[in-house]
């Protein structure tokens, strides 16, 4: 992992995914919040959110949840047809 977390914005149609290579929460802006007292989904390597197209966010969520790293997440999103822009 780089000393400064990398950030990516991935877009496909109306779906926009934001990913940072730091451990954190996974948020689907289209889903209802978790029930009171239930934690949001966490990921050991990534913090990510998706807004926009429900189907696109669902597909992206599967890739991000199963990714072991920032690089595998961004590669997987590219494989789904997302345009990925990475910034330091």
C-alpha positions as CSV (number, residue, x, y, z in Angstrom):
1,X,0.0,0.0,0.0
2,X,1.3,3.5,-0.8
3,X,1.9,6.0,2.0
4,X,-0.7,8.3,0.6
5,X,-4.0,6.5,-0.1
6,X,-4.9,6.2,-3.7
7,X,-8.4,7.2,-4.8
8,X,-10.4,6.0,-7.9
9,X,-13.6,7.2,-9.5
10,X,-15.2,4.6,-11.7
11,X,-18.2,5.5,-13.9
12,X,-20.5,3.6,-16.2
13,X,-23.7,5.3,-17.3
14,X,-25.4,6.7,-14.3
15,X,-23.4,4.6,-11.8
16,X,-20.4,6.3,-10.0
17,X,-18.1,4.3,-7.6
18,X,-15.6,6.0,-5.4
19,X,-12.8,3.8,-3.9
20,X,-10.0,4.6,-1.6
21,X,-7.3,2.1,-0.7
22,X,-7.8,2.3,3.1
23,X,-9.8,-0.1,5.2
24,X,-13.3,1.1,5.8
25,X,-17.0,1.0,5.0
26,X,-18.8,-0.1,1.8
27,X,-21.8,2.1,1.1
28,X,-24.5,1.6,-1.5
29,X,-26.2,5.0,-1.9
30,X,-29.2,3.2,-3.4
31,X,-29.8,0.8,-0.5
32,X,-31.7,1.6,2.6
33,X,-29.5,2.1,5.7
34,X,-28.8,-0.9,7.9
35,X,-31.3,-1.4,10.7
36,X,-30.6,0.5,13.9
37,X,-27.7,-1.0,15.8
38,X,-26.4,-2.9,12.7
39,X,-23.1,-1.9,11.4
40,X,-22.4,-0.9,7.8
41,X,-20.5,-3.4,5.7
42,X,-16.7,-3.2,6.2
43,X,-13.8,-4.1,4.0
44,X,-10.3,-5.0,5.1
45,X,-8.6,-3.1,2.3
46,X,-11.0,-0.6,0.8
47,X,-13.4,2.2,1.5
48,X,-16.0,2.5,-1.2
49,X,-19.4,4.0,-2.1
50,X,-21.6,3.8,-5.2
51,X,-24.5,6.1,-6.3
52,X,-26.6,6.2,-9.4
53,X,-27.8,3.3,-11.4
54,X,-29.1,0.5,-9.1
55,X,-28.0,-2.4,-11.4
56,X,-24.5,-0.8,-12.0
57,X,-24.0,-0.3,-8.3
58,X,-25.1,-3.9,-7.6
59,X,-22.5,-5.2,-10.1
60,X,-19.8,-2.9,-8.8
61,X,-20.6,-3.9,-5.3
62,X,-19.9,-7.6,-6.1
63,X,-16.5,-6.7,-7.5
64,X,-15.6,-4.5,-4.7
65,X,-16.7,-6.8,-1.9
66,X,-14.7,-9.7,-3.4
67,X,-11.6,-7.7,-4.2
68,X,-8.5,-8.3,-2.1
69,X,-6.9,-4.9,-2.9
70,X,-7.4,-1.6,-4.6
71,X,-5.8,-2.8,-7.8
72,X,-8.0,-5.9,-8.0
73,X,-11.1,-3.7,-7.4
74,X,-10.2,-1.2,-10.1
75,X,-9.3,-4.0,-12.6
76,X,-12.6,-5.8,-11.9
77,X,-14.5,-2.6,-12.5
78,X,-12.7,-2.0,-15.8
79,X,-13.7,-5.5,-16.7
80,X,-17.4,-4.6,-16.2
81,X,-17.0,-1.6,-18.5
82,X,-16.5,1.1,-16.0
83,X,-14.2,4.0,-16.9
84,X,-11.7,4.2,-14.0
85,X,-9.6,7.3,-13.2
86,X,-7.0,6.8,-10.4
87,X,-5.6,9.8,-8.5
88,X,-2.8,9.7,-5.9
